[in-house]
Amino acid sequence: VLTYFKSAPMDAVAFEGTLERWAMFPKDRPGEVVLVGRLLNEDAGEALPGPRTPSGTDWLLFEIADRPDSIRPLRLRSTPMERGERVFVVGWRYNEADRPQIVREGRFVRLDGESLLIDVDELADNTVPGLSGAPVIDSRGYVVGLMSKKAGRLQRVASVEYARAIIDTRVRTPTPSRP
């Protein structure tokens, strides 16, 4: 997202006071707004990747400042994927904006560095973008990653491992008390 939609001075994963407010909502329920707080993975030393650069860190992880009870966060998967395992991509491509949410089934192929490669026949054509950032869910409803980039006829998915590491080091680790 930050590769394409950012303030002019941004060149790293850091808003540095340029973001006033970030609100999200389900596409079909704009009245159910989620307000986000601070960016958990903010890092002024992490350069924004180029549009063609694969990245396993293709995540923006925010604290939730406020959300309606009707919206619950998805849970991250904690076990490795198995070759051939079913996955589901949830979202819309740009040419599907006026349709109900679409769920596409695919299969896990293999790891590629920090990314998962999945095969979704319906997306192999590589002609219509728009699923970047869409959750990829396993058959038990756990997030295994986020849609990131194409990889030939396969899809490159930013694994949950990066998100899990940020949560473990910046959220679950207590802040040392000051003397």
Contacts in CASP RR format, 6 or more apart in sequence:
PFRMAT RR
TARGET T0000
AUTHOR 0000-0000-0000
METHOD contacts of the structure
MODEL  1
VLTYFKSAPMDAVAFEGTLERWAMFPKDRPGEVVLVGRLLNEDAGEALPG
PRTPSGTDWLLFEIADRPDSIRPLRLRSTPMERGERVFVVGWRYNEADRP
QIVREGRFVRLDGESLLIDVDELADNTVPGLSGAPVIDSRGYVVGLMSKK
AGRLQRVASVEYARAIIDTRVRTPTPSRP
1 60 0 8 1.000
1 132 0 8 1.000
1 133 0 8 1.000
2 10 0 8 1.000
2 13 0 8 1.000
2 48 0 8 1.000
2 60 0 8 1.000
3 48 0 8 1.000
3 49 0 8 1.000
3 50 0 8 1.000
3 51 0 8 1.000
4 51 0 8 1.000
6 48 0 8 1.000
7 15 0 8 1.000
7 18 0 8 1.000
7 19 0 8 1.000
9 16 0 8 1.000
9 18 0 8 1.000
10 16 0 8 1.000
10 18 0 8 1.000
10 48 0 8 1.000
11 47 0 8 1.000
11 48 0 8 1.000
12 43 0 8 1.000
12 44 0 8 1.000
12 45 0 8 1.000
12 46 0 8 1.000
12 47 0 8 1.000
12 48 0 8 1.000
13 39 0 8 1.000
13 41 0 8 1.000
13 42 0 8 1.000
13 43 0 8 1.000
13 44 0 8 1.000
13 45 0 8 1.000
13 46 0 8 1.000
13 48 0 8 1.000
13 60 0 8 1.000
14 39 0 8 1.000
14 42 0 8 1.000
14 43 0 8 1.000
14 44 0 8 1.000
14 45 0 8 1.000
14 46 0 8 1.000
15 39 0 8 1.000
15 42 0 8 1.000
16 44 0 8 1.000
21 35 0 8 1.000
22 35 0 8 1.000
22 36 0 8 1.000
22 37 0 8 1.000
22 62 0 8 1.000
23 33 0 8 1.000
23 34 0 8 1.000
23 35 0 8 1.000
23 36 0 8 1.000
24 33 0 8 1.000
24 34 0 8 1.000
24 36 0 8 1.000
25 31 0 8 1.000
25 32 0 8 1.000
25 33 0 8 1.000
25 34 0 8 1.000
26 32 0 8 1.000
26 71 0 8 1.000
27 92 0 8 1.000
27 101 0 8 1.000
28 100 0 8 1.000
28 101 0 8 1.000
29 70 0 8 1.000
32 68 0 8 1.000
32 70 0 8 1.000
32 71 0 8 1.000
33 66 0 8 1.000
33 68 0 8 1.000
34 64 0 8 1.000
34 66 0 8 1.000
34 67 0 8 1.000
34 68 0 8 1.000
34 71 0 8 1.000
35 64 0 8 1.000
35 65 0 8 1.000
35 66 0 8 1.000
35 67 0 8 1.000
36 62 0 8 1.000
36 63 0 8 1.000
36 64 0 8 1.000
36 65 0 8 1.000
37 62 0 8 1.000
37 63 0 8 1.000
37 64 0 8 1.000
37 65 0 8 1.000
38 62 0 8 1.000
38 63 0 8 1.000
39 60 0 8 1.000
39 61 0 8 1.000
39 62 0 8 1.000
40 61 0 8 1.000
40 62 0 8 1.000
40 63 0 8 1.000
40 166 0 8 1.000
40 167 0 8 1.000
40 170 0 8 1.000
40 171 0 8 1.000
41 57 0 8 1.000
41 59 0 8 1.000
41 60 0 8 1.000
41 61 0 8 1.000
41 166 0 8 1.000
41 170 0 8 1.000
46 57 0 8 1.000
49 55 0 8 1.000
49 57 0 8 1.000
49 58 0 8 1.000
52 149 0 8 1.000
54 112 0 8 1.000
54 115 0 8 1.000
54 148 0 8 1.000
54 149 0 8 1.000
54 151 0 8 1.000
54 156 0 8 1.000
55 114 0 8 1.000
55 115 0 8 1.000
55 148 0 8 1.000
55 158 0 8 1.000
56 113 0 8 1.000
56 114 0 8 1.000
56 115 0 8 1.000
56 148 0 8 1.000
56 158 0 8 1.000
56 159 0 8 1.000
56 162 0 8 1.000
57 114 0 8 1.000
57 158 0 8 1.000
57 162 0 8 1.000
58 133 0 8 1.000
58 146 0 8 1.000
58 148 0 8 1.000
58 149 0 8 1.000
58 158 0 8 1.000
59 146 0 8 1.000
59 158 0 8 1.000
59 162 0 8 1.000
59 163 0 8 1.000
59 166 0 8 1.000
61 163 0 8 1.000
61 166 0 8 1.000
61 167 0 8 1.000
64 73 0 8 1.000
74 135 0 8 1.000
74 137 0 8 1.000
74 141 0 8 1.000
74 142 0 8 1.000
74 143 0 8 1.000
75 141 0 8 1.000
75 142 0 8 1.000
75 143 0 8 1.000
76 142 0 8 1.000
76 143 0 8 1.000
76 160 0 8 1.000
76 163 0 8 1.000
76 164 0 8 1.000
76 167 0 8 1.000
77 138 0 8 1.000
77 142 0 8 1.000
77 143 0 8 1.000
77 144 0 8 1.000
77 160 0 8 1.000
78 142 0 8 1.000
78 164 0 8 1.000
81 87 0 8 1.000
81 108 0 8 1.000
81 111 0 8 1.000
81 116 0 8 1.000
81 138 0 8 1.000
81 144 0 8 1.000
82 108 0 8 1.000
83 108 0 8 1.000
83 109 0 8 1.000
83 110 0 8 1.000
84 107 0 8 1.000
84 108 0 8 1.000
84 109 0 8 1.000
85 107 0 8 1.000
85 108 0 8 1.000
85 138 0 8 1.000
85 139 0 8 1.000
86 105 0 8 1.000
86 106 0 8 1.000
86 107 0 8 1.000
86 138 0 8 1.000
86 139 0 8 1.000
87 105 0 8 1.000
87 106 0 8 1.000
87 107 0 8 1.000
87 108 0 8 1.000
87 118 0 8 1.000
87 136 0 8 1.000
87 137 0 8 1.000
87 138 0 8 1.000
87 139 0 8 1.000
87 144 0 8 1.000
88 103 0 8 1.000
88 104 0 8 1.000
88 105 0 8 1.000
88 106 0 8 1.000
88 136 0 8 1.000
88 137 0 8 1.000
88 138 0 8 1.000
88 139 0 8 1.000
89 103 0 8 1.000
89 104 0 8 1.000
89 106 0 8 1.000
89 118 0 8 1.000
89 120 0 8 1.000
89 123 0 8 1.000
89 131 0 8 1.000
89 134 0 8 1.000
89 135 0 8 1.000
89 136 0 8 1.000
89 147 0 8 1.000
89 155 0 8 1.000
90 101 0 8 1.000
90 102 0 8 1.000
90 103 0 8 1.000
90 134 0 8 1.000
90 135 0 8 1.000
90 136 0 8 1.000
90 137 0 8 1.000
91 101 0 8 1.000
91 102 0 8 1.000
91 103 0 8 1.000
91 131 0 8 1.000
91 134 0 8 1.000
92 99 0 8 1.000
92 101 0 8 1.000
92 102 0 8 1.000
92 130 0 8 1.000
92 131 0 8 1.000
93 128 0 8 1.000
93 129 0 8 1.000
93 130 0 8 1.000
93 131 0 8 1.000
94 128 0 8 1.000
94 129 0 8 1.000
94 130 0 8 1.000
95 128 0 8 1.000
96 102 0 8 1.000
104 120 0 8 1.000
104 122 0 8 1.000
104 123 0 8 1.000
105 120 0 8 1.000
106 118 0 8 1.000
106 119 0 8 1.000
106 120 0 8 1.000
106 121 0 8 1.000
107 118 0 8 1.000
107 119 0 8 1.000
108 116 0 8 1.000
108 117 0 8 1.000
108 118 0 8 1.000
108 144 0 8 1.000
109 117 0 8 1.000
109 118 0 8 1.000
109 119 0 8 1.000
109 154 0 8 1.000
110 116 0 8 1.000
110 117 0 8 1.000
111 117 0 8 1.000
111 159 0 8 1.000
112 151 0 8 1.000
112 156 0 8 1.000
114 158 0 8 1.000
114 159 0 8 1.000
114 161 0 8 1.000
114 162 0 8 1.000
115 148 0 8 1.000
115 151 0 8 1.000
115 156 0 8 1.000
115 157 0 8 1.000
115 158 0 8 1.000
115 159 0 8 1.000
116 136 0 8 1.000
116 144 0 8 1.000
116 145 0 8 1.000
116 156 0 8 1.000
116 157 0 8 1.000
116 159 0 8 1.000
117 151 0 8 1.000
117 154 0 8 1.000
117 155 0 8 1.000
117 156 0 8 1.000
117 157 0 8 1.000
118 136 0 8 1.000
118 154 0 8 1.000
118 155 0 8 1.000
118 157 0 8 1.000
119 153 0 8 1.000
119 154 0 8 1.000
119 155 0 8 1.000
120 155 0 8 1.000
123 131 0 8 1.000
123 155 0 8 1.000
124 153 0 8 1.000
124 154 0 8 1.000
126 150 0 8 1.000
126 152 0 8 1.000
126 153 0 8 1.000
131 147 0 8 1.000
131 155 0 8 1.000
132 146 0 8 1.000
132 147 0 8 1.000
132 148 0 8 1.000
132 149 0 8 1.000
133 146 0 8 1.000
133 147 0 8 1.000
133 148 0 8 1.000
134 146 0 8 1.000
134 147 0 8 1.000
135 143 0 8 1.000
135 145 0 8 1.000
135 146 0 8 1.000
135 147 0 8 1.000
136 143 0 8 1.000
136 144 0 8 1.000
136 145 0 8 1.000
136 146 0 8 1.000
136 147 0 8 1.000
136 157 0 8 1.000
137 143 0 8 1.000
137 144 0 8 1.000
138 144 0 8 1.000
143 160 0 8 1.000
144 157 0 8 1.000
144 159 0 8 1.000
144 160 0 8 1.000
145 157 0 8 1.000
145 158 0 8 1.000
145 159 0 8 1.000
145 160 0 8 1.000
145 163 0 8 1.000
146 157 0 8 1.000
146 158 0 8 1.000
147 155 0 8 1.000
147 157 0 8 1.000
147 158 0 8 1.000
148 155 0 8 1.000
148 156 0 8 1.000
148 157 0 8 1.000
148 158 0 8 1.000
149 155 0 8 1.000
149 156 0 8 1.000
150 156 0 8 1.000
END
